[in-house]
């Protein structure tokens, strides 16, 4: 029960002070989950982010569900999800009742104009860390560049890009596995089965002739 409450409170604070949506919360989630609580190792955290981004649904909720279930099972998943959505639901309901009265206020407009660059920075910082953790090189950089081109320029749905990437990864893994199997088989054929060394017959020692 203690773990569930810790999950709820951690994601409650993240949900209450995150501006800009799910991707902007990555820095706070990493700090809470990886650095402070040490619930998930850093490598697993970024693998989780890659999986969560590929799934349908709200990014923040999916992240909370994964972390919660990883730490404390079903109770932890429910507690983390509740902590992530309660602040946003409460704030949105409050804003919905008064926003139409203040949306044309010059002060409110300036506030939102100042928030937008901060949100860009909040999204960019974890993106750079993800690039570093994914070990993107000059050879593999073609994959994210092609993805951006397909989504932004060709207007292809991200769902098709993700499904294509999954299918391509599976095919690539099968090809590599088949090559490894064939290489091992060739090595075994070349070396051949081990022939047990025959023991050399013992040469009887000549006994000294008795006088």
C-alpha positions in Angstrom: 0.0 0.0 0.0 2.9 2.3 0.7 4.3 1.8 -2.8 0.9 2.6 -4.3 0.6 5.9 -2.3 4.2 6.8 -3.3 3.3 6.2 -7.0 0.1 8.3 -6.7 1.9 11.2 -5.0 4.8 11.2 -7.4 2.6 11.2 -10.5 0.2 13.7 -8.9 3.1 16.2 -8.5 4.1 15.5 -12.1 0.6 16.0 -13.4 0.1 19.1 -11.4 3.2 20.9 -12.5 3.7 19.7 -16.1 3.0 22.2 -18.9 2.7 21.2 -22.5 1.4 17.6 -22.5 2.8 14.2 -22.1 6.2 14.7 -23.8 6.9 17.7 -21.6 6.6 15.5 -18.5 9.4 13.2 -19.5 12.1 15.1 -17.6 10.1 15.1 -14.4 9.2 11.5 -14.8 12.8 10.5 -15.4 13.9 12.5 -12.4 11.3 11.0 -10.1 11.3 7.4 -11.4 15.0 6.9 -12.3 17.0 9.4 -10.2 15.1 9.8 -7.0 13.1 6.6 -6.4 15.3 4.4 -8.6 12.2 2.3 -9.5 13.4 1.7 -13.1 17.0 1.6 -14.5 17.8 4.3 -17.0 18.1 1.9 -20.0 14.7 0.3 -19.2 13.1 3.8 -18.8 14.0 4.8 -22.4 13.0 1.4 -23.7 9.6 1.9 -21.9 9.3 5.4 -23.5 9.8 3.9 -27.0 7.1 1.2 -26.4 4.7 3.7 -24.8 5.0 6.1 -27.8 4.1 3.3 -30.1 0.9 2.4 -28.3 -2.5 4.0 -28.7 -3.9 6.2 -26.0 -2.7 9.1 -23.9 1.1 9.2 -23.5 1.0 10.3 -19.8 -1.5 7.7 -18.8 0.3 4.9 -20.6 3.6 5.9 -18.9 1.9 6.0 -15.5 0.3 2.6 -16.1 3.6 1.0 -17.1 5.7 2.4 -14.2 2.9 1.7 -11.7 2.5 -1.9 -12.8 6.3 -2.4 -12.9 6.7 -1.2 -9.3 3.6 -2.5 -7.5 1.4 -4.5 -9.9 -2.2 -3.7 -10.7 -2.7 -1.5 -7.6 0.4 0.5 -8.5 -0.8 0.9 -12.1 -4.2 2.2 -10.9 -2.6 4.5 -8.3 -0.1 6.0 -10.7 -2.8 6.5 -13.4 -5.0 8.2 -10.9 -2.2 10.5 -9.7 -1.4 11.5 -13.3 -5.0 12.4 -14.4 -6.6 13.9 -11.3 -4.6 17.2 -11.4 -5.3 17.7 -15.1 -9.0 16.9 -14.8 -9.4 19.3 -11.9 -7.5 22.1 -13.6 -9.3 21.7 -16.9 -12.7 21.7 -15.2 -11.8 24.9 -13.4 -10.4 26.6 -16.5 -13.4 25.6 -18.6 -15.7 27.5 -16.2 -13.7 30.8 -16.4 -11.5 30.7 -19.5 -14.1 32.1 -21.9 -14.2 35.2 -19.7 -10.4 35.8 -19.7 -9.3 34.4 -23.1 -9.2 37.9 -24.7 -7.4 39.4 -21.8 -4.0 40.8 -23.0 -2.3 39.6 -19.8 -3.5 36.0 -20.4 -2.4 36.1 -24.0 1.1 37.2 -23.0 1.3 34.5 -20.4 0.5 31.8 -23.0 3.0 33.3 -25.5 5.6 33.0 -22.8 4.7 29.5 -21.9 5.0 28.2 -25.5 8.8 28.5 -25.8 9.2 26.8 -22.4 7.1 23.9 -23.6 9.4 23.5 -26.6 12.4 23.3 -24.4 10.7 20.8 -22.1 10.0 18.6 -25.1 13.4 19.1 -26.7 15.5 18.3 -23.6 14.3 14.7 -23.2 14.3 14.2 -26.9 18.0 14.8 -27.0 18.6 12.4 -24.1 16.5 9.8 -25.9 18.8 10.2 -29.0 21.8 9.7 -26.8 20.4 6.6 -25.0 19.3 5.1 -28.3 22.9 5.4 -29.5 21.9 7.0 -32.8 25.0 7.1 -35.2 25.5 8.6 -38.6 24.6 5.3 -40.1 21.3 4.8 -38.2 20.4 8.6 -38.3 18.6 7.9 -41.7 15.8 6.1 -39.8 14.6 9.2 -37.7 15.2 11.5 -40.7 13.1 9.3 -43.0 10.4 9.1 -40.3 10.2 12.9 -40.0 10.1 13.2 -43.8 7.3 10.7 -44.1 5.2 12.2 -41.4 5.8 15.9 -42.0 6.4 16.1 -45.7 4.5 13.2 -47.1 1.6 13.5 -44.5 1.7 9.8 -43.8 0.0 8.8 -40.6 2.4 7.9 -37.7 0.4 4.7 -37.2 1.5 3.3 -40.6 5.1 4.4 -39.9 5.1 2.6 -36.6 3.6 -0.6 -38.0 6.1 -0.5 -40.9 9.0 -0.1 -38.4 7.8 -3.0 -36.3 7.4 -5.2 -39.3 10.9 -4.2 -40.6 12.5 -4.8 -37.2 11.0 -8.3 -37.0 12.1 -9.2 -40.5 15.6 -7.8 -39.8 15.9 -9.8 -36.6 14.8 -13.0 -38.4 17.4 -12.4 -41.1 20.2 -11.8 -38.6 19.1 -14.9 -36.7 19.1 -17.1 -39.8 22.6 -15.8 -40.8 23.9 -16.6 -37.3 22.4 -20.1 -37.5 23.9 -20.7 -40.9 27.3 -19.4 -39.8 27.4 -21.7 -36.8 26.3 -24.7 -39.0 29.1 -23.9 -41.5 31.7 -23.7 -38.7 30.5 -27.1 -37.3 30.7 -28.6 -40.8 34.2 -27.2 -41.5 35.7 -28.3 -38.2 34.0 -31.7 -38.3 33.3 -33.9 -35.3 36.1 -34.3 -32.8 37.9 -37.6 -33.2 39.0 -39.0 -29.9 42.7 -39.5 -29.6 43.6 -43.2 -29.4 45.8 -44.0 -26.5 49.3 -45.2 -27.6 50.0 -48.7 -26.4 52.2 -48.9 -23.5 55.7 -50.2 -24.4 56.7 -52.8 -21.9 59.9 -51.9 -20.2 62.8 -54.4 -20.6 63.6 -56.0 -17.4 67.2 -56.2 -16.6 68.6 -59.7 -17.1 69.6 -61.4 -14.0 73.1 -62.6 -13.9 
